[in-house]
Amino acid sequence: MTRKLLSLALVVALLSGCASNPPAASRSYHGLYDGQPAAVFATELPASSAEEAMQRGDLALRQGNLDQALYLYVMALEIDDARPDAFYKIGRIHAYRGNVALAVKAYAQVLARAPDHARAHEELGLLLLNERKYDLAERSLQSALAADGRRPRVHNALGVIADLHGDHNAAAQHFEAALTIEPNSAQTLNNLGYSHYLAGRWQEAEQIYARALAIDPNHVLATRNLGILYARLERYDEALALLDRVMKPENAYNDIGYVAMLDGRHEQARTFLDEAVRLSPSYYETAYENLRRNEELARSHSALPSELSEGEEALQYDGSQALSLEDVPATAATARGWITAKTLDVRADALEQSELLDEVHRGKVVYVLARQADWLYVRYLDHSSAVTRERRGWIPAGHLTENRHDVDGLDPVARENAVGVAGS
């Protein structure tokens, strides 16, 4: 089913409303029903009470008749709307179906009647996290934790958000808290391993991925992430053996080549990408594109960008100077990434009035190629289309934090492909 995206304004309005507006004593809730025409169920005997409607709805839900369950839960509300459990179950059905707006409306009605309803806060937070409404998701998840501290999915989701914000220590604490409640969760172990990976604690990451795979040898994300880690460590045979278990051989060679390319090991990258193309020459467009980009990056790494060397007063860094963090001594030659601490505009020139090229979000990994006054010339990866592309431009200085080990690991799209978030 096509997902219905929810606007930020609607989420804010609903969350604000559930805290300030008491539920109406008598109103219609037909708007929460979106199943088969209600006439389909009109021939059934009407429920004599809200409790009977709820019981019949629960039976329909157990039998997999979601439309009928939804109809009966709404019927219960028409009789008695002071029922958080009915709204909660309606929200769960809509969330399962991908009806985000209706699910949020239902959960907001739960919280209007029961502000400490931990499960509603949890489900709403997970829903908002899946919609990438990170700040709002964190607010709901923290409320769930305040109502009930032993909720492993909440700790897991808060760990994911902390990693997206670059706070890997806080993320690890949340994942560890989740594991004290569910110690055999391969999903949470995978997420903890990835958090250590992002923080550059690769030995710990390897050990934790191994724990996840000991619990679930077929866990796809843990297998893939350990394979990528081995590629980063240049343990290519082990990387291939793992990635071959969860993807086609051409994809495995492409992914290893891609990692080698980003790490600046262009000869190894060429070898793996060539093999990806050989294994699938007719349709593997991604490997062809990565081969092209690898050659471009290999040339750019052999000499800092020529567009800045002709008449521009730009300070070039080669990574050898003993400079402070504020000077940002990162270069493409060292393949050393920096994390954006806030969302930044990317401009064509080192001027506030110059053409706006793009926007990089908080937590994006960028590579600094040059500095001019209070501006940095950076390169970064754009995952917004089917083919990942490299982009370059100028951003204001003073908004980066150091990240010596990870390569683009904090990009939200890449992050979703590396971790598991328990959904509805």
VEXDOLUM-352160 format. One line per field, with one value per residue (C-alpha): residue in one letter; chain; x, y, z. Coordinates in nm, 4 decimals, m for minus. Layout:
! residues N
res: [A,...]
chain: [A,...]
east: [X,...]
north: [Y,...]
up: [Z,...]
! end
This chain:
! residues 424
res: [M,T,R,K,L,L,S,L,A,L,V,V,A,L,L,S,G,C,A,S,N,P,P,A,A,S,R,S,Y,H,G,L,Y,D,G,Q,P,A,A,V,F,A,T,E,L,P,A,S,S,A,E,E,A,M,Q,R,G,D,L,A,L,R,Q,G,N,L,D,Q,A,L,Y,L,Y,V,M,A,L,E,I,D,D,A,R,P,D,A,F,Y,K,I,G,R,I,H,A,Y,R,G,N,V,A,L,A,V,K,A,Y,A,Q,V,L,A,R,A,P,D,H,A,R,A,H,E,E,L,G,L,L,L,L,N,E,R,K,Y,D,L,A,E,R,S,L,Q,S,A,L,A,A,D,G,R,R,P,R,V,H,N,A,L,G,V,I,A,D,L,H,G,D,H,N,A,A,A,Q,H,F,E,A,A,L,T,I,E,P,N,S,A,Q,T,L,N,N,L,G,Y,S,H,Y,L,A,G,R,W,Q,E,A,E,Q,I,Y,A,R,A,L,A,I,D,P,N,H,V,L,A,T,R,N,L,G,I,L,Y,A,R,L,E,R,Y,D,E,A,L,A,L,L,D,R,V,M,K,P,E,N,A,Y,N,D,I,G,Y,V,A,M,L,D,G,R,H,E,Q,A,R,T,F,L,D,E,A,V,R,L,S,P,S,Y,Y,E,T,A,Y,E,N,L,R,R,N,E,E,L,A,R,S,H,S,A,L,P,S,E,L,S,E,G,E,E,A,L,Q,Y,D,G,S,Q,A,L,S,L,E,D,V,P,A,T,A,A,T,A,R,G,W,I,T,A,K,T,L,D,V,R,A,D,A,L,E,Q,S,E,L,L,D,E,V,H,R,G,K,V,V,Y,V,L,A,R,Q,A,D,W,L,Y,V,R,Y,L,D,H,S,S,A,V,T,R,E,R,R,G,W,I,P,A,G,H,L,T,E,N,R,H,D,V,D,G,L,D,P,V,A,R,E,N,A,V,G,V,A,G,S]
chain: [A,A,A,A,A,A,A,A,A,A,A,A,A,A,A,A,A,A,A,A,A,A,A,A,A,A,A,A,A,A,A,A,A,A,A,A,A,A,A,A,A,A,A,A,A,A,A,A,A,A,A,A,A,A,A,A,A,A,A,A,A,A,A,A,A,A,A,A,A,A,A,A,A,A,A,A,A,A,A,A,A,A,A,A,A,A,A,A,A,A,A,A,A,A,A,A,A,A,A,A,A,A,A,A,A,A,A,A,A,A,A,A,A,A,A,A,A,A,A,A,A,A,A,A,A,A,A,A,A,A,A,A,A,A,A,A,A,A,A,A,A,A,A,A,A,A,A,A,A,A,A,A,A,A,A,A,A,A,A,A,A,A,A,A,A,A,A,A,A,A,A,A,A,A,A,A,A,A,A,A,A,A,A,A,A,A,A,A,A,A,A,A,A,A,A,A,A,A,A,A,A,A,A,A,A,A,A,A,A,A,A,A,A,A,A,A,A,A,A,A,A,A,A,A,A,A,A,A,A,A,A,A,A,A,A,A,A,A,A,A,A,A,A,A,A,A,A,A,A,A,A,A,A,A,A,A,A,A,A,A,A,A,A,A,A,A,A,A,A,A,A,A,A,A,A,A,A,A,A,A,A,A,A,A,A,A,A,A,A,A,A,A,A,A,A,A,A,A,A,A,A,A,A,A,A,A,A,A,A,A,A,A,A,A,A,A,A,A,A,A,A,A,A,A,A,A,A,A,A,A,A,A,A,A,A,A,A,A,A,A,A,A,A,A,A,A,A,A,A,A,A,A,A,A,A,A,A,A,A,A,A,A,A,A,A,A,A,A,A,A,A,A,A,A,A,A,A,A,A,A,A,A,A,A,A,A,A,A,A,A,A,A,A,A,A,A,A,A,A,A,A,A,A,A,A,A,A,A,A,A,A,A,A,A,A,A,A,A,A,A,A,A,A,A]
east: [0.0000,0.1297,0.2518,0.0739,0.3377,0.2524,0.3386,0.5417,0.2748,0.0063,0.2197,0.2911,m0.0760,m0.1879,0.0762,m0.0018,m0.3748,m0.3626,m0.2054,m0.4395,m0.7756,m0.9911,m1.1902,m1.5405,m1.8158,m2.0046,m1.8691,m1.8360,m1.5228,m1.6181,m1.3125,m1.0889,m1.2386,m1.0984,m1.1789,m1.4479,m1.7757,m1.9479,m2.2560,m2.0650,m2.1017,m2.4422,m2.6287,m2.4575,m2.6380,m2.5245,m2.3229,m2.5249,m2.2319,m1.8870,m1.7427,m1.9189,m1.7991,m1.4421,m1.4654,m1.6020,m1.3326,m1.0612,m1.2008,m1.2017,m0.8444,m0.7269,m0.8916,m0.7114,m1.0248,m0.8740,m1.1579,m1.4155,m1.1992,m1.1569,m1.5306,m1.6113,m1.3544,m1.5021,m1.8473,m1.7239,m1.6116,m1.9479,m2.1009,m1.8289,m1.5363,m1.3571,m1.1692,m0.7949,m0.7679,m1.0000,m0.8036,m0.4774,m0.5930,m0.7198,m0.3804,m0.2032,m0.4143,m0.3513,0.0220,0.0367,m0.1309,0.0957,m0.1843,0.0426,m0.1921,m0.4786,m0.2451,m0.1093,m0.4623,m0.5612,m0.2542,m0.3122,m0.6634,m0.5145,m0.2795,m0.5566,m0.7288,m0.4252,m0.1147,0.1046,0.0052,0.3557,0.2585,0.0936,0.3985,0.6189,0.4183,0.3879,0.7631,0.8468,0.6049,0.7638,1.1119,1.0173,0.8937,1.2321,1.0677,1.3585,1.3006,0.9313,1.0078,1.2594,1.0025,0.7464,1.0024,1.1320,0.7729,0.7330,1.0491,0.9284,0.6069,0.7816,1.1605,1.1637,1.0748,1.3525,1.2128,1.2158,1.5794,1.6655,1.4972,1.6539,1.9908,1.9322,1.8444,2.1523,2.3713,2.2087,2.3013,2.6595,2.6373,2.7647,2.8258,2.4627,2.3524,2.5561,2.4035,2.0526,2.1375,2.2969,1.9849,1.7700,1.9937,1.9518,1.5804,1.6159,1.9715,1.9197,1.8028,2.0168,1.8671,1.9798,2.3229,2.3570,2.2676,2.5152,2.7836,2.7118,2.7290,3.0759,3.1689,3.0657,3.2716,3.5783,3.5737,3.6083,3.7310,3.4281,3.2026,3.3399,3.2825,2.9254,2.8344,2.9658,2.7367,2.4398,2.5208,2.5669,2.2056,2.0741,2.3170,2.0814,2.0543,2.0970,2.2011,2.4567,2.6032,2.6233,2.7650,3.0359,3.1241,3.1557,3.3687,3.6006,3.6235,3.7247,3.9916,4.1094,4.0123,3.8636,3.8253,3.6267,3.4217,3.3316,3.2425,2.9952,2.8451,2.7930,2.5512,2.3143,2.3475,2.4342,2.8081,2.8109,2.6581,2.9152,3.2054,3.0491,3.0022,3.3592,3.4876,3.2737,3.4195,3.7738,3.7029,3.5772,3.8777,4.1094,4.2319,4.1638,4.3609,4.1732,3.8483,3.9143,3.9778,3.6503,3.4398,3.5808,3.4758,3.1262,3.0924,3.2339,2.9801,2.6893,2.7899,2.4437,2.2572,2.4830,2.4783,2.5794,2.9195,2.9862,2.8980,3.1219,3.4082,3.3740,3.3645,3.6597,3.8729,3.7654,3.8461,4.1798,4.2706,4.1447,4.3435,4.6649,4.6276,4.4047,4.1213,4.2500,3.9477,4.0955,4.4537,4.4122,4.4058,4.1956,4.3313,4.2405,4.4441,4.5146,4.5812,4.7910,4.7254,5.0843,5.0435,4.9860,4.6664,4.3863,4.0367,3.9080,4.1433,3.9908,4.3022,4.1099,4.1831,4.0749,4.4313,4.3817,4.0197,3.9288,3.5671,3.4111,3.0530,2.8252,2.6916,2.3909,2.2126,2.4190,2.3636,2.6086,2.7032,2.8830,3.1368,3.2707,3.0059,2.6718,2.5114,2.6438,2.4276,2.2694,2.3633,2.2360,2.1786,2.3639,2.1781,2.3087,2.5151,2.6360,2.9971,3.1907,3.5542,3.7284,3.9391,4.0244,3.9549,3.9022,3.8487,3.5367,3.4363,3.5256,3.5276,3.3905,3.2943,3.0236,2.7989,2.4425,2.2110,1.8929,1.8658,1.9034,2.2708,2.4916,2.6804,2.9642,2.8945,3.1156,3.0598,3.1282,2.9881,3.0462,3.3292,3.2858,3.0117,3.2062,3.3071,3.5890,3.5206,3.8395,3.6968,3.3578,3.2816,2.9324,2.7968,2.5724,2.3776,2.0176,1.9603,2.2814,2.1938,1.8563,2.0239,2.2628,2.0365,1.7070,1.4331,1.1484,0.8365,0.4693]
north: [0.0000,0.3439,0.5224,0.8462,1.0907,1.3192,1.6874,1.8233,2.0868,1.8202,1.6180,1.9250,2.0237,1.6784,1.6412,1.9857,1.9241,1.5969,1.7768,2.0748,1.9815,1.7362,1.4866,1.5850,1.4137,1.3139,1.3149,1.0977,0.8929,0.7690,0.9538,0.6948,0.4222,0.3720,0.0088,m0.1496,0.0437,0.0349,m0.1127,m0.4425,m0.4785,m0.3095,m0.6428,m0.7558,m0.7163,m0.3917,m0.4251,m0.3658,m0.1991,m0.0598,m0.3604,m0.6025,m0.4060,m0.4231,m0.7992,m0.8588,m0.6315,m0.8276,m1.1525,m1.0088,m0.8872,m1.2326,m1.3782,m1.1271,m0.9329,m0.5868,m0.3926,m0.5570,m0.5013,m0.1360,m0.0968,m0.2506,m0.0418,0.2728,0.1455,0.1122,0.4748,0.5862,0.4334,0.5434,0.7553,0.7491,0.4364,0.4766,0.1051,0.1438,0.4379,0.2498,m0.0549,0.1653,0.3348,0.0002,m0.1122,0.2110,0.1986,m0.1603,m0.0499,0.2533,0.5041,0.7405,1.0380,0.8275,0.6350,0.9587,1.0926,0.7769,0.7824,1.1509,1.0607,0.7916,1.0428,1.2988,1.0468,0.8715,1.0981,0.8259,0.5562,0.4158,0.1961,0.4842,0.7057,0.4191,0.3422,0.7112,0.7583,0.4626,0.5879,0.9340,0.7814,0.5896,0.9198,1.0802,1.3284,1.2726,1.5487,1.4683,1.0965,1.1536,1.3535,1.0731,0.8041,0.9902,1.0199,0.6440,0.5884,0.8231,0.6220,0.2834,0.2497,m0.1153,m0.0778,m0.2259,m0.0969,0.2563,0.2288,0.0806,0.3642,0.6319,0.4705,0.5017,0.8705,0.9325,0.7773,0.9987,1.2967,1.1723,1.0904,0.7328,0.6998,0.7860,0.5481,0.2631,0.3284,0.2977,m0.0229,m0.1690,m0.0760,m0.2558,m0.5622,m0.5777,m0.6312,m0.8509,m0.9904,m1.2171,m0.9528,m0.9900,m0.6685,m0.4630,m0.6272,m0.5348,m0.1748,m0.1652,m0.3051,m0.0390,0.2318,0.1105,0.1010,0.4638,0.5615,0.3894,0.1080,m0.1575,m0.4413,m0.4026,m0.3804,m0.7075,m0.8858,m0.7604,m0.8482,m1.1980,m1.2160,m1.1157,m1.3844,m1.6459,m1.5774,m1.5503,m1.6813,m1.5568,m1.1980,m1.0065,m0.6673,m0.8060,m1.0242,m0.7324,m0.4935,m0.7368,m0.7888,m0.4140,m0.3869,m0.6565,m0.4602,m0.1509,m0.3631,m0.4936,m0.8490,m0.8966,m1.2752,m1.2711,m0.9767,m1.1608,m1.4798,m1.2902,m1.0652,m1.3603,m1.4995,m1.2003,m1.0610,m1.1526,m1.1862,m0.8764,m0.6721,m0.8044,m0.7092,m0.3710,m0.2969,m0.3924,m0.1865,0.1049,0.0904,0.0701,0.3682,0.5805,0.4813,0.5998,0.2507,0.3010,0.0073,m0.2380,m0.0590,m0.0960,m0.4705,m0.5345,m0.3057,m0.4630,m0.8019,m0.6711,m0.5561,m0.8864,m1.0849,m0.8750,m0.6769,m0.6407,m0.4627,m0.3707,0.0034,0.0850,m0.0817,0.1061,0.4323,0.3498,0.2624,0.6029,0.7762,0.5735,0.6965,1.0560,1.0240,0.8602,1.1617,1.4072,1.2330,1.2604,1.6394,1.8737,2.0267,2.2281,2.4593,2.6163,2.6479,2.9055,3.2517,3.1672,3.2644,2.9354,2.7676,2.4065,2.1409,1.8297,1.6761,1.7227,2.0518,2.0536,2.2604,2.2951,2.1502,2.4964,2.5012,2.1742,2.0079,1.7443,1.6735,1.4351,1.3020,1.1587,1.0460,1.1838,1.2735,1.5411,1.5430,1.8425,1.9608,2.1362,2.1625,2.3807,2.5492,2.4483,2.7398,2.7736,3.0239,3.1327,3.4039,3.4143,3.5687,3.3072,3.0451,2.7902,2.4435,2.2072,2.1494,1.9057,1.7858,1.7511,1.4329,1.4279,1.3270,1.5732,1.5934,1.9286,2.0070,2.3714,2.6745,3.0360,3.2812,3.1574,2.9072,2.5430,2.3719,2.0189,1.7061,1.4636,1.1868,1.2453,0.9434,1.1217,0.9414,0.5821,0.6433,0.7792,1.0869,1.2975,1.6681,1.9654,2.3170,2.5772,2.5659,2.8071,2.7025,2.6291,2.3658,2.0392,1.7768,1.5302,1.1813,0.9929,0.6505,0.6535,0.7199,0.8564,0.6292,0.8942,0.9725,0.8845,0.6650,0.4716,0.4477,0.2907,0.0284,m0.0639,m0.0883,m0.2440,m0.0412,m0.2359,m0.1041,m0.1429]
up: [0.0000,m0.0870,0.2194,0.3165,0.4355,0.7218,0.7238,1.0108,1.0815,1.1204,1.3620,1.5753,1.5773,1.6816,1.9520,2.0881,2.0729,2.2630,2.5569,2.5689,2.4243,2.6221,2.4136,2.3156,2.5078,2.1962,1.8425,1.5341,1.4713,1.1255,0.9922,1.1588,0.9411,0.5908,0.5122,0.2997,0.2710,0.6086,0.4395,0.4178,0.7949,0.8284,0.8223,1.1429,1.4709,1.6339,1.9519,2.2657,2.4439,2.3812,2.5623,2.3271,2.0232,2.1547,2.2124,1.8648,1.7223,1.9029,1.7600,1.4058,1.4566,1.5676,1.2566,1.0334,0.9377,0.9764,0.8151,1.0379,1.3467,1.2548,1.1999,1.5392,1.7269,1.5744,1.6710,2.0312,2.0244,1.8908,2.2035,2.4482,2.3348,2.6722,2.5627,2.5025,2.4196,2.1188,1.9813,2.0412,1.8458,1.5644,1.5546,1.5372,1.2411,1.0508,1.1299,1.0022,0.6798,0.6363,0.6953,0.8864,0.9258,1.0631,1.2943,1.4412,1.4889,1.6744,1.8989,1.9739,2.0919,2.3181,2.4780,2.5218,2.7477,2.8965,2.8855,3.0407,2.7915,2.7305,2.4366,2.2491,2.3039,2.1830,1.8696,1.7840,1.8312,1.6083,1.3457,1.3470,1.3358,1.0222,0.8769,0.9644,1.2012,1.4380,1.6933,1.7294,1.7456,2.0233,2.2189,2.2029,2.2806,2.5838,2.7062,2.6656,2.8669,3.1399,3.1638,3.1547,3.1580,3.0552,2.6888,2.4724,2.1430,2.2841,2.3931,2.0546,1.8651,2.0872,2.0183,1.6453,1.6843,1.9014,1.6320,1.3698,1.5868,1.6143,1.9872,1.9705,2.3436,2.4215,2.1455,2.2936,2.6370,2.4941,2.3084,2.6224,2.8196,2.5634,2.5906,2.9680,2.8965,2.5856,2.5933,2.2915,2.0446,1.7330,1.6000,1.8996,1.8977,1.5311,1.6131,1.9025,1.6735,1.4151,1.6817,1.7811,1.4125,1.3675,1.6723,1.5253,1.7812,1.5161,1.7381,1.9647,1.6598,1.5224,1.8542,1.8861,1.5264,1.6023,1.9068,1.6905,1.4354,1.7070,1.8081,1.4512,1.1863,0.9143,1.0365,0.7105,0.8478,1.0935,0.8185,0.5775,0.8358,0.9453,0.5800,0.5265,0.8406,0.7052,0.3804,0.5788,0.7505,0.4082,0.5038,0.1604,0.1536,0.4773,0.3517,0.0318,0.2167,0.4343,0.1693,m0.0661,0.1937,0.1766,m0.1759,m0.5334,m0.6098,m0.8309,m0.5483,m0.3035,m0.5317,m0.5947,m0.2248,m0.1384,m0.4294,m0.3166,0.0365,m0.0997,m0.3248,m0.0363,0.1725,m0.1043,m0.2045,m0.5716,m0.7142,m0.4936,m0.5748,m0.9460,m0.9051,m0.7238,m0.9408,m1.2574,m1.1234,m1.0458,m1.4060,m1.5378,m1.3343,m1.4571,m1.7659,m1.9144,m1.6384,m1.3467,m1.4044,m1.0461,m1.0813,m1.4071,m1.2342,m0.9369,m1.1717,m1.3336,m0.9971,m0.8726,m1.1610,m1.0928,m0.7239,m0.7976,m1.0094,m0.7469,m0.4751,m0.6745,m0.6824,m0.4859,m0.6905,m0.9866,m0.9833,m0.6681,m0.7852,m1.0582,m0.9064,m0.5997,m0.2594,m0.0959,0.1757,0.0790,0.3428,0.2860,0.6275,0.7470,0.9336,1.3079,1.2994,1.5515,1.5065,1.4188,1.1204,0.9904,0.8484,0.6543,0.2888,0.0189,0.0200,0.3697,0.3036,0.6448,0.6989,0.9164,1.0468,1.0003,1.3366,1.1787,0.8451,0.6101,0.2736,m0.0010,m0.2280,m0.5589,m0.4214,m0.0835,m0.0542,0.1260,m0.1839,m0.4274,m0.5962,m0.3623,m0.4910,m0.2259,0.1445,0.3691,0.6761,1.0274,1.0676,0.7047,0.6458,0.4285,0.3148,0.3316,0.0255,0.0933,0.3079,0.2100,0.4973,0.6810,0.4114,0.3447,0.0068,0.0620,m0.1225,m0.0063,m0.1358,m0.2507,m0.2044,m0.3111,m0.6452,m0.7580,m0.8415,m0.5639,m0.6827,m0.5478,m0.5000,m0.4125,m0.2908,m0.0234,0.3306,0.6223,0.8554,1.2234,1.2044,1.1738,1.4281,1.3822,1.2486,1.1754,1.0970,0.9320,0.5659,0.5114,0.7820,0.9323,0.6191,0.7166,0.4118,0.4721,0.8433,0.7707,0.5551,0.8366,1.1408,1.2355,1.4022,1.5571,1.3903,1.4581]
! end
